[in-house]
Amino acid sequence: NYSAAAARNGIDSILPYIGNPYSVFTSRESNSSWYCSKVVWRAWNSQGIDLEYNTWYYFRGTWVTPQDLYDDSSAYYVGGDTW
């Protein structure tokens, strides 16, 4: 379990980037463009929580994908749609 404070701090860490362009053709470390899974990963990563920690580190690509987040043992699905 992660604290509500860590979640809030993670959100606060990415707020300065609101309004930056959307592009999937940007690296996970770039601050110039953003995409959905990168936002989630960067917010938690700013709190020392790497949502890719349990994936194959040596096979990490330039991007963090929705599947990377889904596969991490720290993350779990919350939503109304069924898989």
MOZI-V280427 format. One record per helix or strand. SS is the DSSP state (~ for helix, > for strand). FROM is the first residue (numbers start at 1). LEN is the number of residues. If there is no record, write none. Layout:
<<SS;FROM;LEN> <SS;FROM;LEN>>
This chain:
<<~;4;12> <>;21;2> <>;33;2> <~;36;10> <~;57;3> <~;66;6>>
